[in-house]
Amino acid sequence: MSYFPTWRKVEQITPGKVIAPNEYLPLGQSLFMGAQHVVAMFGSTVLAPLLMGFDANLAILMSGIGTLIFFLFVGGRVPSYLGSSFAFIGGVVSVTGYAAGSGANPNIGVALGAIIMCGLVYALIGLIVWYAHTRGNGSAWIERLMPPVVTGAIVAVIGLNLAPIAAKGAMASGSTFDAVMAIMTILCVGAIAVFTRGMVQRLLILVGLMLAYFIYYICANIIGLGAPVDFSGIQAAAWFGLPSTSAPVFELSAITIIVPVAVILVAENLGHIRAVSAMTGQDLDQYLGRAFVGDGVATMVSGAFGGTGVTTYAENIGVMAVTRVYSTLLFLVAAIFAILLGFSPKFGALIHSIPAPVLGGVSIVVFGLIAVAGARIWVINNVDFSQNKNLIVAAVTLIMGAGNFAIEIGNFRLEGIGTATFGAIILYALLNYDMDKVAKAKS
């Protein structure tokens, strides 16, 4: 079997027809569908860099390059787009002391070094899984190490740990107007989520953000109720230009805080592969190790130039579920489209003009959705909380993460998400230790 598949062109598309990963659409439709995947992840992959103080242009550019890297590692056989990961926000904010939504992050170098090391650990895990698959062991050991009760708790902790950041961002100025605008933004996103259908509903973060931005402009710039939006940066920005890059700085204290995110990325990517396998009817587990390595390398490359850590995106799974088009070639188109946007300073200036209360309101929704996504993992996998081991693991993990429980030994420091992540894995392993089996083995 060749490394890349032999793609077949689909000449006639009938309603309800499924386009397989090794098929492709005519050029015009491929361009439209590829661009749609980039638009689908705007609400998240643009929001995440802003909340960490990264350059939005560079984040979009590196998401496109990261997608190309991922495509090469999986041999064009797994449909996926790589965008900025929310899992890094807590760690980045912690090590840099950044206030979400307050402009460029002056201490970004420290975070970049840690992101690179996180990508390295992630890639090494991928190599182990890749090797295990060649030996016929696959990913079973990952599932034993991180069952649904553990992965659900870890994902939920990301949202809960970031809750104070979202609340402070929404009330940065302390004015009543900003508080009202943050609440209005939440209502806009909620209305799009509940009262719309189809692709508009799938783009609820993006469309809700645009609607809230427009309302803020009316209230502030026209009626004069609050600080007006400054469009001078957009007018002055060039249509094409190079994004600003930053150099990484490697500090052990920052690395110990951010490296544990690799475990979360493993859980995210595993869920992505399983979801796509279910939708396409193809067993993609054989590419799991390669997917981990591709994602890890993409994260390292992104961090080396000043970009965010990257991961697979649920929004793109939503687009594929709606359109039933799983062609991997669409993600080459999406990557190229993202790279072009990355070279447009005017696009970046537009993103950075989003008012703080609007950004804060969206953050509350997004972080809340992340927390609920963890609970959804429990529900989908029928986690039995009548078992005390599951109950204790979930309860302890949530409080450690939400309370930002920290452990410091010399220069080694784990905070919030890190302690919760390792705590969940270790605690489950200890509580799942079957003494009866040990006794039988000895006898």
TIZA-241114 format. One record per residue (C-alpha): residue number from 1; residue in one letter; x, y, z. Coordinates in nm, 3 decimals. Layout:
N
PT  nr rest       x       y       z
PT NUM    A       X       Y       Z
...
This chain:
443
PT  nr rest       x       y       z
PT   1    M   0.000   0.000   0.000
PT   2    S   0.137   0.341  -0.098
PT   3    Y   0.205   0.605   0.169
PT   4    F  -0.058   0.842   0.025
PT   5    P  -0.395   0.716  -0.096
PT   6    T  -0.503   0.733  -0.459
PT   7    W  -0.779   0.993  -0.451
PT   8    R  -1.082   0.939  -0.675
PT   9    K  -1.279   1.229  -0.819
PT  10    V  -1.651   1.233  -0.747
PT  11    E  -1.817   1.363  -1.062
PT  12    Q  -2.178   1.358  -0.946
PT  13    I  -2.289   1.436  -0.593
PT  14    T  -2.629   1.307  -0.489
PT  15    P  -2.815   1.417  -0.174
PT  16    G  -2.690   1.228   0.131
PT  17    K  -2.388   1.083  -0.048
PT  18    V  -2.082   1.033   0.172
PT  19    I  -1.752   1.154   0.027
PT  20    A  -1.480   0.925   0.164
PT  21    P  -1.134   1.045   0.278
PT  22    N  -0.978   0.907  -0.045
PT  23    E  -1.225   1.088  -0.271
PT  24    Y  -1.240   1.451  -0.379
PT  25    L  -1.485   1.703  -0.521
PT  26    P  -1.456   1.918  -0.835
PT  27    L  -1.220   2.218  -0.798
PT  28    G  -1.486   2.484  -0.729
PT  29    Q  -1.658   2.284  -0.458
PT  30    S  -1.324   2.182  -0.306
PT  31    L  -1.219   2.547  -0.274
PT  32    F  -1.549   2.640  -0.108
PT  33    M  -1.550   2.344   0.131
PT  34    G  -1.185   2.398   0.227
PT  35    A  -1.248   2.766   0.304
PT  36    Q  -1.552   2.663   0.509
PT  37    H  -1.333   2.451   0.737
PT  38    V  -1.109   2.751   0.807
PT  39    V  -1.412   2.969   0.882
PT  40    A  -1.556   2.698   1.109
PT  41    M  -1.258   2.714   1.343
PT  42    F  -1.224   3.097   1.342
PT  43    G  -1.427   3.138   1.659
PT  44    S  -1.185   2.918   1.854
PT  45    T  -0.847   2.930   1.686
PT  46    V  -0.857   3.311   1.673
PT  47    L  -1.002   3.350   2.022
PT  48    A  -0.739   3.130   2.188
PT  49    P  -0.440   3.342   2.071
PT  50    L  -0.612   3.662   2.184
PT  51    L  -0.671   3.518   2.532
PT  52    M  -0.300   3.436   2.560
PT  53    G  -0.164   3.753   2.398
PT  54    F  -0.035   3.584   2.082
PT  55    D  -0.034   3.743   1.738
PT  56    A  -0.357   3.638   1.560
PT  57    N  -0.195   3.651   1.215
PT  58    L   0.085   3.421   1.319
PT  59    A  -0.157   3.183   1.491
PT  60    I  -0.363   3.146   1.172
PT  61    L  -0.048   3.106   0.962
PT  62    M   0.092   2.835   1.191
PT  63    S  -0.243   2.654   1.201
PT  64    G  -0.220   2.622   0.823
PT  65    I   0.142   2.506   0.833
PT  66    G   0.057   2.268   1.120
PT  67    T  -0.225   2.117   0.916
PT  68    L   0.016   2.051   0.629
PT  69    I   0.261   1.883   0.871
PT  70    F  -0.018   1.667   1.013
PT  71    F  -0.132   1.575   0.659
PT  72    L   0.220   1.454   0.573
PT  73    F   0.260   1.244   0.888
PT  74    V  -0.073   1.063   0.848
PT  75    G  -0.015   1.017   0.476
PT  76    G  -0.327   1.213   0.383
PT  77    R  -0.550   0.944   0.535
PT  78    V  -0.700   1.125   0.838
PT  79    P  -0.926   1.428   0.769
PT  80    S  -0.828   1.690   1.024
PT  81    Y  -0.742   2.057   1.070
PT  82    L  -0.503   2.176   1.342
PT  83    G  -0.591   2.497   1.523
PT  84    S  -0.486   2.678   1.841
PT  85    S  -0.547   2.464   2.150
PT  86    F  -0.739   2.601   2.449
PT  87    A  -0.558   2.348   2.668
PT  88    F  -0.253   2.579   2.673
PT  89    I  -0.435   2.891   2.796
PT  90    G  -0.416   2.820   3.170
PT  91    G  -0.048   2.732   3.159
PT  92    V   0.048   3.025   2.937
PT  93    V  -0.141   3.275   3.153
PT  94    S   0.019   3.124   3.465
PT  95    V   0.381   3.136   3.347
PT  96    T   0.358   3.479   3.182
PT  97    G   0.126   3.659   3.424
PT  98    Y  -0.082   3.776   3.128
PT  99    A  -0.425   3.937   3.170
PT 100    A  -0.654   3.785   2.906
PT 101    G  -0.743   4.019   2.621
PT 102    S  -0.501   4.298   2.723
PT 103    G  -0.302   4.308   2.400
PT 104    A   0.037   4.156   2.318
PT 105    N   0.191   3.927   2.580
PT 106    P   0.530   4.078   2.681
PT 107    N   0.654   3.751   2.837
PT 108    I   0.554   3.526   2.549
PT 109    G   0.904   3.378   2.506
PT 110    V   0.884   3.182   2.832
PT 111    A   0.558   3.023   2.720
PT 112    L   0.697   2.939   2.375
PT 113    G   0.986   2.738   2.516
PT 114    A   0.746   2.536   2.730
PT 115    I   0.510   2.483   2.434
PT 116    I   0.798   2.343   2.229
PT 117    M   0.887   2.099   2.507
PT 118    C   0.522   2.000   2.539
PT 119    G   0.515   1.927   2.164
PT 120    L   0.829   1.717   2.204
PT 121    V   0.676   1.506   2.483
PT 122    Y   0.358   1.470   2.277
PT 123    A   0.558   1.353   1.974
PT 124    L   0.749   1.101   2.189
PT 125    I   0.419   0.959   2.314
PT 126    G   0.315   0.934   1.949
PT 127    L   0.631   0.742   1.863
PT 128    I   0.557   0.494   2.142
PT 129    V   0.201   0.444   2.014
PT 130    W   0.330   0.416   1.657
PT 131    Y   0.579   0.148   1.763
PT 132    A   0.317  -0.030   1.976
PT 133    H   0.090  -0.052   1.672
PT 134    T   0.363  -0.220   1.468
PT 135    R   0.386  -0.475   1.751
PT 136    G   0.010  -0.531   1.745
PT 137    N  -0.063  -0.355   2.077
PT 138    G  -0.228  -0.043   1.933
PT 139    S  -0.359   0.220   2.174
PT 140    A  -0.506  -0.011   2.439
PT 141    W  -0.250   0.102   2.697
PT 142    I  -0.362   0.465   2.657
PT 143    E  -0.721   0.368   2.721
PT 144    R  -0.619   0.176   3.034
PT 145    L  -0.416   0.474   3.154
PT 146    M  -0.684   0.732   3.069
PT 147    P  -1.034   0.581   3.077
PT 148    P  -1.338   0.809   3.017
PT 149    V  -1.369   0.906   3.385
PT 150    V  -1.012   1.043   3.374
PT 151    T  -1.028   1.213   3.031
PT 152    G  -1.366   1.366   3.112
PT 153    A  -1.235   1.512   3.437
PT 154    I  -0.921   1.648   3.268
PT 155    V  -1.118   1.820   2.992
PT 156    A  -1.367   1.967   3.242
PT 157    V  -1.079   2.102   3.451
PT 158    I  -0.953   2.312   3.157
PT 159    G  -1.276   2.510   3.150
PT 160    L  -1.308   2.539   3.528
PT 161    N  -0.945   2.647   3.572
PT 162    L  -0.997   2.927   3.318
PT 163    A  -1.326   3.051   3.467
PT 164    P  -1.166   3.333   3.673
PT 165    I  -0.977   3.453   3.364
PT 166    A  -1.299   3.481   3.164
PT 167    A  -1.481   3.664   3.444
PT 168    K  -1.197   3.912   3.498
PT 169    G  -1.166   3.971   3.123
PT 170    A  -1.535   4.053   3.094
PT 171    M  -1.508   4.305   3.380
PT 172    A  -1.160   4.442   3.303
PT 173    S  -1.264   4.809   3.324
PT 174    G  -1.513   4.762   3.606
PT 175    S  -1.777   4.970   3.424
PT 176    T  -2.145   4.877   3.414
PT 177    F  -2.146   4.922   3.036
PT 178    D  -1.873   4.662   2.988
PT 179    A  -2.057   4.417   3.216
PT 180    V  -2.378   4.466   3.017
PT 181    M  -2.190   4.417   2.688
PT 182    A  -2.034   4.094   2.817
PT 183    I  -2.378   3.962   2.912
PT 184    M  -2.515   4.078   2.577
PT 185    T  -2.238   3.881   2.403
PT 186    I  -2.335   3.568   2.597
PT 187    L  -2.697   3.616   2.489
PT 188    C  -2.592   3.662   2.124
PT 189    V  -2.396   3.336   2.120
PT 190    G  -2.677   3.158   2.306
PT 191    A  -2.939   3.284   2.061
PT 192    I  -2.735   3.165   1.762
PT 193    A  -2.688   2.826   1.929
PT 194    V  -3.057   2.777   2.004
PT 195    F  -3.258   2.962   1.740
PT 196    T  -3.059   2.896   1.420
PT 197    R  -2.998   2.584   1.218
PT 198    G  -2.743   2.436   0.977
PT 199    M  -2.405   2.598   0.921
PT 200    V  -2.499   2.919   1.106
PT 201    Q  -2.557   2.713   1.417
PT 202    R  -2.227   2.529   1.364
PT 203    L  -2.052   2.867   1.354
PT 204    L  -2.222   2.987   1.672
PT 205    I  -1.905   3.135   1.827
PT 206    L  -1.805   3.323   1.512
PT 207    V  -2.154   3.449   1.424
PT 208    G  -2.233   3.536   1.786
PT 209    L  -1.905   3.726   1.813
PT 210    M  -1.979   3.922   1.495
PT 211    L  -2.330   4.010   1.614
PT 212    A  -2.202   4.121   1.955
PT 213    Y  -1.928   4.329   1.789
PT 214    F  -2.190   4.506   1.577
PT 215    I  -2.413   4.579   1.878
PT 216    Y  -2.114   4.710   2.073
PT 217    Y  -2.025   4.939   1.781
PT 218    I  -2.380   5.080   1.774
PT 219    C  -2.387   5.139   2.150
PT 220    A  -2.034   5.278   2.185
PT 221    N  -1.938   5.446   1.857
PT 222    I  -2.283   5.581   1.757
PT 223    I  -2.481   5.625   2.080
PT 224    G  -2.171   5.700   2.291
PT 225    L  -2.244   5.478   2.590
PT 226    G  -1.892   5.334   2.621
PT 227    A  -1.536   5.341   2.490
PT 228    P  -1.560   5.342   2.107
PT 229    V  -1.393   5.085   1.884
PT 230    D  -1.072   5.223   1.733
PT 231    F  -1.053   5.139   1.362
PT 232    S  -0.733   5.333   1.295
PT 233    G  -0.522   5.019   1.325
PT 234    I  -0.729   4.843   1.059
PT 235    Q  -0.705   5.140   0.822
PT 236    A  -0.328   5.168   0.868
PT 237    A  -0.258   4.794   0.830
PT 238    A  -0.136   4.663   0.494
PT 239    W  -0.327   4.398   0.303
PT 240    F  -0.019   4.177   0.280
PT 241    G   0.284   4.148   0.506
PT 242    L   0.481   3.920   0.736
PT 243    P   0.339   3.846   1.083
PT 244    S   0.554   3.924   1.387
PT 245    T   0.753   3.633   1.529
PT 246    S   0.894   3.573   1.878
PT 247    A   1.189   3.371   2.008
PT 248    P   1.135   3.095   2.267
PT 249    V   1.296   3.105   2.612
PT 250    F   1.342   2.777   2.799
PT 251    E   1.277   2.794   3.175
PT 252    L   1.228   2.479   3.383
PT 253    S   0.957   2.633   3.601
PT 254    A   0.744   2.718   3.296
PT 255    I   0.813   2.383   3.127
PT 256    T   0.686   2.185   3.428
PT 257    I   0.360   2.380   3.420
PT 258    I   0.286   2.349   3.046
PT 259    V   0.430   2.006   2.954
PT 260    P   0.140   1.818   3.126
PT 261    V  -0.087   1.961   2.856
PT 262    A   0.054   1.685   2.633
PT 263    V  -0.169   1.438   2.816
PT 264    I  -0.472   1.650   2.734
PT 265    L  -0.371   1.670   2.368
PT 266    V  -0.346   1.291   2.359
PT 267    A  -0.702   1.265   2.491
PT 268    E  -0.827   1.525   2.240
PT 269    N  -0.663   1.359   1.940
PT 270    L  -0.774   1.012   2.046
PT 271    G  -1.132   1.135   2.064
PT 272    H  -1.098   1.302   1.725
PT 273    I  -0.968   0.987   1.555
PT 274    R  -1.245   0.776   1.710
PT 275    A  -1.513   1.025   1.605
PT 276    V  -1.392   1.040   1.245
PT 277    S  -1.362   0.660   1.233
PT 278    A  -1.725   0.629   1.344
PT 279    M  -1.847   0.881   1.086
PT 280    T  -1.653   0.739   0.791
PT 281    G  -1.690   0.373   0.879
PT 282    Q  -1.313   0.330   0.845
PT 283    D  -1.077   0.209   1.118
PT 284    L  -0.827   0.493   1.158
PT 285    D  -0.669   0.364   1.481
PT 286    Q  -0.368   0.245   1.282
PT 287    Y  -0.279   0.612   1.219
PT 288    L  -0.316   0.718   1.583
PT 289    G   0.059   0.721   1.661
PT 290    R   0.136   0.908   1.340
PT 291    A  -0.138   1.159   1.424
PT 292    F   0.015   1.221   1.769
PT 293    V   0.361   1.270   1.618
PT 294    G   0.228   1.503   1.347
PT 295    D   0.040   1.712   1.603
PT 296    G   0.345   1.721   1.832
PT 297    V   0.582   1.828   1.555
PT 298    A   0.332   2.093   1.439
PT 299    T   0.317   2.228   1.795
PT 300    M   0.697   2.244   1.813
PT 301    V   0.723   2.427   1.480
PT 302    S   0.450   2.671   1.582
PT 303    G   0.614   2.747   1.916
PT 304    A   0.954   2.795   1.753
PT 305    F   0.821   3.091   1.553
PT 306    G   0.597   3.242   1.822
PT 307    G   0.271   3.059   1.757
PT 308    T   0.036   2.871   1.986
PT 309    G   0.026   2.498   2.053
PT 310    V  -0.211   2.325   1.809
PT 311    T  -0.460   2.041   1.822
PT 312    T  -0.738   1.876   1.621
PT 313    Y  -1.066   2.064   1.612
PT 314    A  -1.420   1.960   1.706
PT 315    E  -1.562   2.237   1.484
PT 316    N  -1.425   2.060   1.177
PT 317    I  -1.582   1.734   1.288
PT 318    G  -1.911   1.926   1.298
PT 319    V  -1.862   2.052   0.943
PT 320    M  -1.787   1.700   0.821
PT 321    A  -2.090   1.561   1.005
PT 322    V  -2.319   1.819   0.841
PT 323    T  -2.176   1.799   0.488
PT 324    R  -2.082   1.427   0.496
PT 325    V  -1.767   1.522   0.305
PT 326    Y  -1.454   1.364   0.457
PT 327    S  -1.207   1.419   0.173
PT 328    T  -0.861   1.478   0.318
PT 329    L  -0.767   1.695   0.020
PT 330    L  -1.007   1.961   0.151
PT 331    F  -0.768   2.016   0.440
PT 332    L  -0.485   2.098   0.201
PT 333    V  -0.712   2.370   0.061
PT 334    A  -0.798   2.485   0.414
PT 335    A  -0.430   2.499   0.511
PT 336    I  -0.340   2.713   0.210
PT 337    F  -0.635   2.945   0.278
PT 338    A  -0.522   2.989   0.641
PT 339    I  -0.163   3.059   0.535
PT 340    L  -0.284   3.335   0.300
PT 341    L  -0.484   3.495   0.582
PT 342    G  -0.177   3.476   0.803
PT 343    F   0.006   3.704   0.561
PT 344    S  -0.264   3.974   0.585
PT 345    P  -0.193   4.231   0.862
PT 346    K  -0.532   4.390   0.792
PT 347    F  -0.701   4.065   0.894
PT 348    G  -0.495   4.058   1.213
PT 349    A  -0.578   4.421   1.292
PT 350    L  -0.948   4.342   1.253
PT 351    I  -0.919   4.053   1.498
PT 352    H  -0.729   4.263   1.753
PT 353    S  -0.995   4.536   1.738
PT 354    I  -1.251   4.315   1.916
PT 355    P  -1.362   4.503   2.234
PT 356    A  -1.253   4.349   2.566
PT 357    P  -1.606   4.297   2.707
PT 358    V  -1.712   4.118   2.388
PT 359    L  -1.405   3.898   2.406
PT 360    G  -1.473   3.837   2.776
PT 361    G  -1.833   3.737   2.711
PT 362    V  -1.730   3.490   2.443
PT 363    S  -1.464   3.353   2.678
PT 364    I  -1.727   3.276   2.942
PT 365    V  -1.926   3.076   2.686
PT 366    V  -1.626   2.894   2.538
PT 367    F  -1.469   2.800   2.872
PT 368    G  -1.807   2.686   2.998
PT 369    L  -1.851   2.468   2.690
PT 370    I  -1.511   2.312   2.753
PT 371    A  -1.610   2.225   3.109
PT 372    V  -1.939   2.076   2.992
PT 373    A  -1.757   1.881   2.720
PT 374    G  -1.579   1.692   2.997
PT 375    A  -1.912   1.596   3.152
PT 376    R  -2.034   1.494   2.807
PT 377    I  -1.749   1.242   2.786
PT 378    W  -1.881   1.085   3.106
PT 379    V  -2.235   1.069   2.970
PT 380    I  -2.143   0.928   2.628
PT 381    N  -1.924   0.658   2.782
PT 382    N  -2.177   0.575   3.056
PT 383    V  -1.932   0.637   3.339
PT 384    D  -2.078   0.472   3.649
PT 385    F  -2.058   0.715   3.940
PT 386    S  -2.211   0.461   4.173
PT 387    Q  -1.857   0.319   4.180
PT 388    N  -1.665   0.506   4.446
PT 389    K  -1.338   0.497   4.252
PT 390    N  -1.497   0.694   3.966
PT 391    L  -1.665   0.933   4.206
PT 392    I  -1.345   1.008   4.399
PT 393    V  -1.131   1.051   4.084
PT 394    A  -1.377   1.298   3.928
PT 395    A  -1.440   1.491   4.250
PT 396    V  -1.074   1.534   4.347
PT 397    T  -0.965   1.621   3.992
PT 398    L  -1.229   1.894   3.950
PT 399    I  -1.148   2.066   4.279
PT 400    M  -0.771   2.047   4.229
PT 401    G  -0.805   2.204   3.886
PT 402    A  -1.069   2.464   3.969
PT 403    G  -0.885   2.565   4.288
PT 404    N  -0.550   2.581   4.100
PT 405    F  -0.388   2.340   4.349
PT 406    A  -0.010   2.380   4.311
PT 407    I   0.286   2.161   4.405
PT 408    E   0.636   2.308   4.420
PT 409    I   0.956   2.110   4.484
PT 410    G   1.265   2.322   4.423
PT 411    N   1.241   2.456   4.067
PT 412    F   0.975   2.201   3.978
PT 413    R   0.622   2.342   3.993
PT 414    L   0.285   2.204   3.885
PT 415    E  -0.024   2.422   3.888
PT 416    G  -0.394   2.373   3.831
PT 417    I  -0.434   2.176   3.513
PT 418    G  -0.102   1.996   3.558
PT 419    T  -0.169   1.871   3.912
PT 420    A  -0.525   1.778   3.818
PT 421    T  -0.408   1.587   3.509
PT 422    F  -0.141   1.380   3.679
PT 423    G  -0.355   1.351   3.992
PT 424    A  -0.642   1.198   3.794
PT 425    I  -0.418   0.944   3.620
PT 426    I  -0.231   0.839   3.935
PT 427    L  -0.538   0.835   4.158
PT 428    Y  -0.734   0.618   3.914
PT 429    A  -0.442   0.375   3.883
PT 430    L  -0.418   0.344   4.263
PT 431    L  -0.791   0.308   4.323
PT 432    N  -0.828   0.065   4.033
PT 433    Y  -0.564  -0.165   4.179
PT 434    D  -0.745  -0.497   4.216
PT 435    M  -0.624  -0.667   4.534
PT 436    D  -0.834  -0.979   4.464
PT 437    K  -0.649  -1.039   4.136
PT 438    V  -0.315  -0.996   4.313
PT 439    A  -0.415  -1.247   4.579
PT 440    K  -0.526  -1.500   4.314
PT 441    A  -0.200  -1.452   4.122
PT 442    K   0.003  -1.524   4.435
PT 443    S  -0.199  -1.835   4.511
